[in-house]
């Protein structure tokens, strides 16, 4: 179970958010009803997710229970739901039983694939779940929805984000129940730096184009194809072990627009190339 909270920490130091939820309805915050997460200092409001795992089954005759949140600059343990500890704040909230989704998120991962990000998640106990939304942010504060997946009972889902940006890309899942209740996954991040991008130079080119590969591709096999704009393959090179830089002679092709296609382990990257005859 993951719950998303919006936190403002401008103390200049990392603090910790702790949470306890009395799911078994015994009137106490037990050590197995506990979660915690670090909250770095920031000039802006942040969204953080407390991931509760191994919670007892929700049981409350009243149909609701309680959540306690503590944010502080000292280290607490699962047994520190009560008492005074350091500087910080304590909040208690009512939790409605019907809003706790009967789904267990086994995993949620984000993996870089060239200039794309592959998201995978696996769930169990998918009961009364309406849909999943992939949510995205570039600042870890404001998230927007990119894709919606109805609960299909398959328990394994995936989606490819093909428009990631340079810098850090943040992802989370929003899980909606049939009664409208919403919970969130933890946040995954992928950083696209300049060192992870295939670079082609010069472009426009007169004689030779050079293709510089990122470190993660070097020594891997690949096929390089040079195509006309109508898709005709003009040149193809199969390389068993990619070097850091590979060159293609374009001096004998007419001036115009072309396409360079790089196929590495069935992952395709395409670059537009302009051939010119002007110096």
C-alpha positions in Angstrom: 0.0 0.0 0.0 1.4 3.4 -1.0 0.1 6.8 0.2 1.2 10.1 -1.4 1.8 13.2 0.7 2.8 16.7 -0.2 5.6 18.0 2.0 7.4 21.3 2.4 10.8 21.1 3.9 13.0 24.2 3.7 15.1 23.5 6.7 18.3 23.1 4.7 18.7 19.5 5.9 17.1 16.1 5.1 14.3 15.1 7.5 12.2 12.0 7.8 8.5 11.3 7.4 7.2 8.5 9.5 3.7 6.9 9.3 1.6 4.4 11.2 -1.8 3.1 10.2 -4.0 1.1 12.6 -5.2 -1.4 10.0 -6.1 -4.1 12.5 -8.3 -1.8 14.5 -6.9 -2.6 17.9 -6.5 1.1 18.9 -2.7 1.1 18.8 -0.1 1.9 16.2 1.9 -1.4 16.1 5.4 -1.9 14.8 4.1 -3.9 11.8 1.9 -0.9 10.8 4.8 1.4 10.1 6.6 3.1 7.2 9.2 5.8 6.7 10.9 7.9 3.9 13.6 10.6 3.7 12.5 14.1 2.6 15.3 16.2 1.3 15.3 20.0 1.8 13.8 21.9 -1.1 12.6 25.4 -1.9 9.4 23.9 -3.3 6.7 21.5 -2.1 7.5 17.9 -2.8 5.4 14.8 -3.3 6.6 11.7 -1.4 5.1 8.2 -1.1 5.0 6.2 2.1 5.0 2.5 1.2 3.4 0.3 3.8 4.2 -3.4 3.4 3.2 -6.4 5.4 0.2 -4.6 7.0 -2.3 -6.7 8.9 -5.7 -7.1 7.2 -8.0 -4.0 7.7 -10.4 -4.7 10.4 -12.5 -2.0 12.2 -16.1 -2.4 13.4 -16.6 1.3 12.8 -15.5 1.1 9.1 -12.6 3.5 9.7 -9.3 3.7 11.5 -6.5 6.2 12.0 -3.2 7.3 10.4 -0.5 9.1 12.3 2.2 11.1 10.5 5.4 12.4 12.1 8.0 14.5 10.4 11.1 15.2 12.4 14.9 15.8 12.3 15.7 12.8 14.5 15.7 9.1 13.8 12.7 7.2 15.1 11.9 3.5 15.1 8.6 1.6 14.5 8.0 1.7 18.2 8.1 5.6 18.4 4.5 6.4 17.4 4.0 8.3 20.6 6.1 10.6 22.7 8.2 13.7 22.0 11.2 13.5 19.7 13.2 16.3 18.3 11.8 19.1 16.2 8.9 18.5 13.8 5.2 18.0 13.5 2.6 15.3 14.3 -0.7 14.8 12.4 -3.5 12.3 12.8 -5.9 11.4 10.0 -9.0 9.3 9.7 -8.7 6.4 7.2 -11.9 5.1 5.6 -11.8 1.3 5.1 -13.5 1.4 1.7 -10.8 3.7 0.4 -8.0 1.1 1.0 -7.5 -0.7 -2.2 -7.4 -4.5 -2.2 -4.3 -4.6 -4.4 -0.7 -5.4 -3.6 1.9 -3.8 -5.8 4.7 -6.4 -6.0 7.0 -4.2 -8.1 7.2 -1.0 -10.1 10.3 -0.4 -12.2 11.6 2.1 -14.8 14.4 1.0 -17.1 16.2 3.2 -19.7 16.1 1.8 -23.2 18.1 4.2 -25.5 16.1 7.4 -25.5 13.0 5.7 -24.0 11.9 4.5 -20.6 10.2 1.1 -20.1 7.9 0.9 -17.1 6.9 -2.4 -15.7 4.7 -3.3 -12.8 3.3 -6.5 -11.2 0.4 -6.7 -8.8 -1.3 -9.4 -6.8 -4.7 -9.5 -5.1 -6.2 -7.4 -7.9 -9.7 -7.2 -6.5 -12.1 -4.2 -7.1 -9.4 -2.3 -9.0 -10.7 -0.1 -11.8 -7.5 1.1 -13.5 -3.9 2.1 -13.3 -2.5 5.4 -14.5 1.1 6.1 -15.4 2.0 9.5 -14.0 5.0 11.6 -15.0 6.9 14.6 -13.7 10.1 16.5 -14.5 10.3 18.2 -11.1 9.0 15.5 -8.7 6.2 17.9 -7.6 3.6 18.2 -10.4 2.6 14.9 -12.0 0.5 14.5 -15.1 -1.1 11.3 -16.4 0.4 9.7 -19.6 -1.5 6.5 -20.0 -4.4 4.6 -18.5 -4.7 0.8 -18.2 -8.0 -0.9 -17.1 -7.4 -3.6 -14.6 -7.2 -6.7 -16.7 -6.5 -9.4 -14.2 -3.1 -10.2 -15.9 -1.1 -9.0 -12.9 1.8 -7.9 -15.2 1.7 -4.6 -17.1 4.2 -2.5 -19.1 4.3 0.7 -21.0 7.1 2.5 -23.0 7.5 6.2 -22.6 9.0 7.5 -25.9 9.2 11.2 -25.1 11.4 11.4 -22.1 13.4 14.6 -21.7 17.0 15.4 -20.9 17.5 15.6 -17.2 15.6 13.6 -14.6 12.3 12.0 -15.5 10.0 10.9 -12.6 7.3 8.2 -12.7 4.7 6.8 -10.4 1.5 4.7 -10.6 -1.9 5.9 -9.6 -4.2 3.0 -8.7 -7.9 3.6 -8.7 -10.5 1.3 -7.1 -14.0 0.6 -8.3 -15.3 2.9 -5.5 -13.1 5.8 -6.5 -10.4 5.3 -3.9 -6.8 6.1 -5.1 -3.4 5.0 -3.9 0.1 5.6 -5.3 3.2 3.6 -5.9 6.7 4.8 -4.9 8.4 7.1 -7.4 11.0 5.8 -10.0 13.4 8.2 -11.7 15.6 8.0 -14.9 18.2 10.6 -15.7 19.0 11.3 -19.3 22.3 13.0 -19.4 24.3 13.9 -22.5 26.4 10.7 -22.0 23.5 8.4 -22.7 22.6 9.8 -26.1 23.7 8.7 -29.6 25.4 11.6 -31.3 25.8 12.1 -35.1 28.2 14.7 -36.5 28.6 16.7 -38.6 25.0 17.2 -39.6 24.6 18.5 -42.3 27.4 16.4 -43.7 29.4 16.6 -47.0 31.6 13.5 -47.0 31.6 11.5 -43.7 29.1 11.2 -40.8 30.4 10.0 -37.5 28.2 8.2 -35.0 29.3 8.4 -31.4 27.7 5.7 -29.1 27.1 6.0 -25.3 29.1 3.8 -23.0 26.1 1.5 -22.4 26.1 0.5 -26.1 29.9 0.0 -26.7 30.9 -3.6 -27.4 27.3 -4.6 -28.2 26.2 -5.8 -31.7 24.2 -3.4 -33.9 23.0 -2.9 -37.5 23.4 0.6 -39.1 21.2 1.4 -42.0 21.3 4.5 -44.2 17.9 5.1 -46.0 16.4 7.5 -48.4 13.3 9.4 -47.3 11.1 6.9 -49.1 12.5 4.1 -47.0 14.9 2.5 -49.5 18.0 1.0 -47.8 21.0 2.5 -49.5 23.7 1.2 -47.1 23.7 -1.4 -44.3 26.5 -2.2 -41.9 26.3 -5.1 -39.4 28.7 -4.6 -36.5 29.4 -7.4 -34.0 31.1 -5.1 -31.5 30.3 -1.4 -31.5 33.2 1.0 -31.1 32.9 4.3 -29.5 32.7 6.0 -32.9 31.6 4.5 -36.3 31.8 6.4 -39.6 29.7 6.2 -42.8 30.8 7.7 -46.2 28.0 9.7 -47.7 30.0 11.5 -50.3 28.5 9.6 -53.2 24.8 10.3 -52.3 22.9 13.3 -53.8 22.2 16.3 -51.7 19.1 15.9 -49.6 17.4 14.4 -46.5 18.2 10.8 -45.4 17.5 8.6 -42.4 20.1 6.8 -40.2 18.6 3.8 -38.4 20.5 2.0 -35.6 19.2 -1.4 -34.5 20.8 -2.6 -31.3 19.3 -5.7 -29.6 16.0 -5.1 -31.4 15.9 -1.5 -30.1 15.7 1.0 -32.9 17.0 4.6 -32.9 16.5 6.9 -35.9 18.3 10.1 -36.8 17.5 12.5 -39.6 20.6 13.3 -41.7 21.1 16.1 -44.3 23.7 15.6 -47.0 24.9 18.8 -48.6 27.4 19.6 -51.4 28.2 23.1 -50.1 31.3 23.7 -48.2 
